[in-house]
Amino acid sequence: MTAVDRYAVAGNPVAHSRSPDIHAAFAAQTGQSLVYERLLCPLDAFANTVQAFAATGGRGCNITVPFKFEAHDLAARLSPRARLAGAVNTLRFDAEGWFGDNTDGAGLLRDIEHNAQRPLAGRRVLLLGAGGASAGVLGSLISARPAEVQVANRSADKAESLRASHQALATEMGVKLSASNLQDCGSGFDVLINGTSASLAGAAVPVGPEALAPQALVIDMMYGPAAAPFLDWARSQGAEARDGLGMLVEQAAEAFEIWRGRRPDTAPVLHSLRQAIDKKPTP
């Protein structure tokens, strides 16, 4: 009997992850035979856990919080976007050495420009946070050629470090790229993206309403109940509010193609997942 290819989402926590549902739907749609699991990694044993999964037949992993920087160090080969981000959310266990990529930025950009139909060219974008989530998407945001991207973080030093690592790309694309702390992030942004852990931790909204231009698009990379307070705040300011579910599905499609060489249709999967979440909130 031929063994079925195994994949997983690796993180801590992972019990809430919708990735198994998404990849099961992609596999059914494209006629692929695989299983996709949740891989809970102890905070001090991420590398050992993923290596054990690979050694027992795993073919690849998606990486979620808080291990995207550690995953970068496990890859023998990196895609250009993973190298720029310094963070990896997709590993493929190739015999010649593990391949690391970061599909977060491509997923977010497709959700913004295709699903939400909000092109970024010429717009002002405020990106909150300077951790693995923001590092994974900044390059793709710059490549869409907005007029400006500002990275704001509780620690301005971390925001500045992320800006510096992406400045060459910003210069090439003609994009103004700046960094600040959360208290001095400015005002009037067309798009606000929350890449902080504030929603996950149940913390207060990290910026004031002056950050938003009229009819701004506000995105929280989280989805489900965790994102609700941030999105409720955005709607109360007259903004269009969007959670991270579309980004999740779109980045998963990128990963699926890396692993299987097939590009699934995301629209029916996103629609089905949205209906399921609306009927039964994520625990």
C-alpha positions as CSV (number, residue, x, y, z in Angstrom):
1,M,0.0,0.0,0.0
2,T,1.3,3.4,-1.0
3,A,1.8,5.8,2.0
4,V,-0.2,9.0,1.9
5,D,1.7,12.2,1.9
6,R,1.6,14.0,5.2
7,Y,1.6,17.8,5.9
8,A,0.9,19.8,9.0
9,V,0.6,23.2,10.6
10,A,3.2,23.6,13.2
11,G,2.9,26.1,16.0
12,N,1.8,26.8,19.6
13,P,-1.2,27.0,19.9
14,V,-2.6,25.1,16.8
15,A,-5.9,23.6,18.1
16,H,-7.8,26.5,16.7
17,S,-6.2,26.4,13.2
18,R,-8.5,26.1,10.2
19,S,-5.6,25.0,8.0
20,P,-6.5,21.3,8.0
21,D,-10.0,22.2,6.7
22,I,-8.5,24.4,4.0
23,H,-5.9,21.9,2.7
24,A,-8.5,19.1,2.8
25,A,-10.7,21.2,0.5
26,F,-7.8,22.0,-1.8
27,A,-6.8,18.3,-2.0
28,A,-10.4,17.3,-2.8
29,Q,-10.7,20.0,-5.4
30,T,-7.4,19.1,-7.2
31,G,-7.6,15.3,-6.8
32,Q,-4.6,15.1,-4.5
33,S,-4.1,12.3,-2.0
34,L,-2.7,13.7,1.3
35,V,-3.4,14.2,4.9
36,Y,-2.9,17.5,6.8
37,E,-2.5,17.5,10.6
38,R,-2.0,19.9,13.5
39,L,1.5,19.7,15.0
40,L,1.7,21.2,18.5
41,C,5.3,22.2,19.1
42,P,6.6,22.8,22.7
43,L,8.0,26.3,22.9
44,D,11.5,25.0,23.6
45,A,11.4,22.1,21.0
46,F,10.2,23.5,17.7
47,A,13.1,22.2,15.6
48,N,13.1,18.8,17.2
49,T,9.3,18.4,16.7
50,V,9.4,19.4,13.0
51,Q,12.4,17.2,12.3
52,A,10.7,14.2,13.9
53,F,7.6,14.9,11.7
54,A,9.8,14.9,8.6
55,A,11.6,11.8,9.7
56,T,8.3,9.9,10.0
57,G,7.1,10.7,6.5
58,G,6.1,14.4,6.6
59,R,6.5,16.2,3.3
60,G,6.1,19.8,4.5
61,C,4.8,22.1,7.1
62,N,3.1,25.4,7.5
63,I,4.5,27.4,10.3
64,T,2.5,29.7,12.6
65,V,3.2,31.7,15.7
66,P,5.6,31.9,17.3
67,F,8.1,29.9,15.2
68,K,8.4,31.7,11.8
69,F,11.9,33.1,12.6
70,E,13.1,29.7,13.9
71,A,11.7,28.0,10.7
72,H,13.9,30.4,8.7
73,D,17.0,28.9,10.3
74,L,15.9,25.3,9.5
75,A,15.8,25.8,5.7
76,A,18.8,25.0,3.7
77,R,17.4,26.9,0.7
78,L,15.2,30.1,0.9
79,S,13.0,31.8,-1.6
80,P,13.8,35.5,-2.2
81,R,10.7,36.6,-0.3
82,A,11.6,34.4,2.7
83,R,15.1,35.7,2.6
84,L,13.9,39.3,2.6
85,A,11.4,38.6,5.4
86,G,13.9,36.7,7.5
87,A,10.9,34.5,8.4
88,V,9.4,31.3,7.0
89,N,5.8,30.1,7.1
90,T,6.2,27.2,4.6
91,L,8.7,24.4,4.7
92,R,9.0,21.7,2.0
93,F,11.2,18.7,3.1
94,D,13.2,18.2,-0.1
95,A,15.8,15.4,0.0
96,E,18.5,17.8,-1.1
97,G,17.7,20.2,1.7
98,W,14.6,21.8,3.2
99,F,13.1,24.6,1.2
100,G,11.7,27.6,3.0
101,D,9.3,30.2,1.7
102,N,7.0,32.9,3.0
103,T,3.5,33.0,1.5
104,D,2.0,35.4,3.9
105,G,2.6,38.6,1.9
106,A,1.3,37.1,-1.3
107,G,-1.8,35.9,0.5
108,L,-2.5,39.2,2.1
109,L,-1.9,41.1,-1.1
110,R,-4.3,38.9,-3.1
111,D,-6.9,39.2,-0.4
112,I,-6.7,43.0,-0.5
113,E,-6.4,43.6,-4.2
114,H,-8.5,40.6,-5.6
115,N,-11.0,39.7,-2.9
116,A,-11.5,43.1,-1.4
117,Q,-10.9,44.9,-4.7
118,R,-8.7,47.6,-3.1
119,P,-5.6,48.2,-5.2
120,L,-2.7,49.5,-3.2
121,A,-0.9,51.5,-5.9
122,G,-0.6,55.1,-4.8
123,R,-2.2,54.5,-1.4
124,R,-0.8,55.2,2.1
125,V,-0.5,52.0,4.2
126,L,0.1,51.7,8.0
127,L,1.4,48.3,9.1
128,L,1.2,47.7,12.9
129,G,3.8,45.4,14.4
130,A,7.3,44.4,13.5
131,G,7.3,40.7,14.4
132,G,7.1,37.7,12.2
133,A,3.7,38.5,10.8
134,S,4.6,42.0,9.6
135,A,8.0,40.8,8.4
136,G,6.3,38.3,6.2
137,V,4.0,40.7,4.4
138,L,6.1,43.9,4.1
139,G,7.9,43.0,1.0
140,S,4.7,42.1,-0.9
141,L,3.0,45.4,0.3
142,I,6.0,47.4,-1.1
143,S,5.9,45.5,-4.4
144,A,2.3,46.7,-4.9
145,R,3.8,50.2,-5.2
146,P,1.8,52.2,-2.6
147,A,2.8,55.8,-2.2
148,E,3.9,55.0,1.4
149,V,4.2,52.3,3.9
150,Q,4.8,53.1,7.6
151,V,5.8,50.4,10.0
152,A,4.6,51.2,13.6
153,N,5.6,49.2,16.6
154,R,5.5,49.4,20.4
155,S,9.3,49.3,20.1
156,A,10.4,51.9,17.5
157,D,13.8,50.1,17.3
158,K,12.2,46.9,16.0
159,A,10.2,48.9,13.5
160,E,13.3,50.7,12.3
161,S,15.1,47.4,11.9
162,L,12.3,46.1,9.7
163,R,12.3,49.3,7.7
164,A,16.1,49.1,7.1
165,S,15.9,45.5,5.9
166,H,13.3,46.5,3.3
167,Q,14.7,49.9,2.3
168,A,16.4,48.7,-0.9
169,L,13.2,47.2,-2.2
170,A,11.3,50.3,-1.3
171,T,13.8,52.5,-3.1
172,E,13.6,50.3,-6.2
173,M,9.8,50.5,-6.2
174,G,9.6,54.2,-5.5
175,V,7.8,53.7,-2.2
176,K,8.3,55.9,0.8
177,L,9.1,53.6,3.7
178,S,9.2,54.9,7.3
179,A,9.2,53.6,10.9
180,S,7.8,54.8,14.2
181,N,6.4,53.8,17.5
182,L,2.6,53.3,17.9
183,Q,2.1,56.7,19.6
184,D,3.6,58.7,16.7
185,C,2.4,56.8,13.6
186,G,0.7,59.8,12.0
187,S,-2.7,60.1,10.4
188,G,-4.9,59.7,7.3
189,F,-3.9,56.2,6.1
190,D,-5.9,54.5,3.4
191,V,-5.1,51.0,4.6
192,L,-4.4,49.9,8.2
193,I,-3.1,46.4,8.7
194,N,-2.8,45.0,12.2
195,G,0.0,42.5,12.5
196,T,0.5,42.8,16.2
197,S,-0.6,40.2,18.8
198,A,-3.0,42.7,20.4
199,S,-6.1,40.9,19.1
200,L,-4.8,37.5,20.2
201,A,-4.0,38.9,23.7
202,G,-7.3,40.7,24.0
203,A,-5.5,44.1,24.3
204,A,-6.9,47.5,23.4
205,V,-6.7,48.9,19.9
206,P,-3.1,50.1,19.6
207,V,-3.8,53.3,17.6
208,G,-6.3,56.1,17.6
209,P,-9.0,56.9,15.0
210,E,-6.9,59.7,13.5
211,A,-4.8,57.0,11.9
212,L,-7.6,56.4,9.4
213,A,-8.5,58.3,6.3
214,P,-12.2,58.4,5.3
215,Q,-13.4,55.0,4.0
216,A,-10.2,53.4,5.0
217,L,-9.7,49.6,4.7
218,V,-8.8,48.0,8.0
219,I,-7.4,44.5,8.2
220,D,-6.6,42.3,11.2
221,M,-4.4,39.4,10.4
222,M,-6.3,37.4,13.0
223,Y,-9.8,36.0,12.3
224,G,-12.8,34.8,14.3
225,P,-13.6,36.1,17.8
226,A,-10.0,37.3,18.4
227,A,-10.3,39.9,15.6
228,A,-13.8,41.1,16.4
229,P,-13.0,43.9,18.8
230,F,-10.5,45.5,16.5
231,L,-12.9,45.2,13.5
232,D,-15.8,46.6,15.5
233,W,-13.6,49.6,16.3
234,A,-12.8,50.0,12.7
235,R,-16.5,49.9,11.6
236,S,-17.3,52.4,14.3
237,Q,-14.9,54.8,12.6
238,G,-16.6,54.3,9.2
239,A,-13.9,52.0,7.8
240,E,-14.3,48.9,5.8
241,A,-13.2,46.1,8.2
242,R,-11.8,42.7,7.1
243,D,-10.3,39.9,9.1
244,G,-7.5,37.6,8.2
245,L,-9.5,34.7,6.9
246,G,-9.0,35.6,3.3
247,M,-5.3,36.0,3.8
248,L,-5.2,32.6,5.5
249,V,-6.9,30.9,2.5
250,E,-4.8,32.7,-0.1
251,Q,-1.5,32.1,1.6
252,A,-2.5,28.4,2.0
253,A,-3.1,28.2,-1.8
254,E,0.4,29.5,-2.3
255,A,1.8,26.8,0.0
256,F,-0.3,24.1,-1.6
257,E,1.2,25.0,-5.0
258,I,4.7,24.9,-3.6
259,W,4.1,21.4,-2.3
260,R,1.9,19.9,-5.0
261,G,2.5,21.9,-8.1
262,R,-1.3,22.7,-8.4
263,R,-3.0,26.0,-7.8
264,P,-6.4,25.5,-6.2
265,D,-9.4,27.9,-6.6
266,T,-9.7,29.8,-3.4
267,A,-13.1,31.4,-3.8
268,P,-15.3,28.4,-3.0
269,V,-13.0,27.4,-0.1
270,L,-13.1,30.9,1.4
271,H,-16.9,31.1,1.0
272,S,-17.4,27.7,2.7
273,L,-15.1,28.5,5.5
274,R,-16.7,31.9,6.1
275,Q,-20.1,30.3,6.3
276,A,-18.8,27.7,8.8
277,I,-17.2,30.4,11.0
278,D,-20.3,32.6,10.9
279,K,-22.5,29.7,12.0
280,K,-20.1,28.4,14.8
281,P,-17.5,30.8,16.2
282,T,-14.0,29.5,16.6
283,P,-13.5,28.5,20.2
